[in-house]
Amino acid sequence: MAKVIYTVMSISTAHVPSIEADFGDVRVLPYEYGWVVFVTDPELGGCSDWLEPIMKVAFEINCTLIKFDSEDEVYAMFKDFELDPPKEVNDAD
């Protein structure tokens, strides 16, 4: 039986815009602490705009999977949605 080794890019769920984020037309598996995304060639399209820069890096470094996990690192090179301040609500009352 042949063994398969997967290379995983592991990053924080802070790089995902919301818990109901649209990943596009890529294969995504949710799990208790985040999501696992199968890497595809970003030139083929299919992934959401927010995911594209992450997918490009994962593809360039020959990863098979991207693991978004709540306990993983936040990287400055990718947008951090947790750091976006909440929008102010103006009461017209």
N, C-alpha and C positions, 0 to 999 in steps of 0.2 A: 504494500500500500504506500503510495506517494504521500509525503508530508508537504503541507502548504504553509508557508510563513507569510503572514500579513504584516505590512508596515502601517502603523497607525499614527496619524497626527492627532494629538490629544490637546484640546483647548477648552476654555471655559464656556459655559452656557451664557455668560455675559455677552458673548458675540452673536447671540441669537436674539432677534428683535422682540420676541414675545413667546409665551408658552404655546401659542397657537400659530406660530410662524409658518409661512408658506415657504417650503424648501424648493418648490418648482417640481419638475419632472425627473427627479433623481430618487433613487431608492433610499428610504429612511426607515430606520427601526428605532422606535422609542424604547427607553428603558427607565428604570426608577429614577436615575439621576441625570437624564438628558436624552441624547439621541446619538445613533451611529448612522453615518451617511456614507454610502459607497461612492468612491471617487470616480468621476468620469472626465473625459477630455472637455475642458471648459469651452474650447472652440466649437464644439458641437451644440452648445447652448443647452437650454433645459433647466438651468438652476436659477433661482431667484437672484435679483440684483445684489442683495446683501450678502449672499453666499458666494457669489462669483469670485471676489478676491481671495477668499479662503480656499476655494476649490482650485484656483490657479496655482497657489503655493503648494497645496497638497499634491497636485498633479506633477508639478515641476520637481518635487523631491521624491517622486515615485511612491507615494503612499497609496494604499489600497482602500483605506478607511479614514474617515474623520470622526473622532469621538468628541462630542460636546458633552462635558461633564461639569456638574456644579462645583466640583472641588479642584478643577484643573486651572492652569495658568491663564491669566489675561494678558494678551499681547498687544503692545502699542501699535503695531502695524495694521491691526484690524479694528474696525469700529467697535466701541464698547457701549452697548445699549444701557447697561446698568448705571453708567455715569451721566446719562442724559438727565438733566433736571426735569421734574414734572412741570407741565405747562400750567401757568396760572389761570385760574378761573375768575373771570370778572363778573361779579354780581351786578345786575342792572337794577336790582331792587332798591 
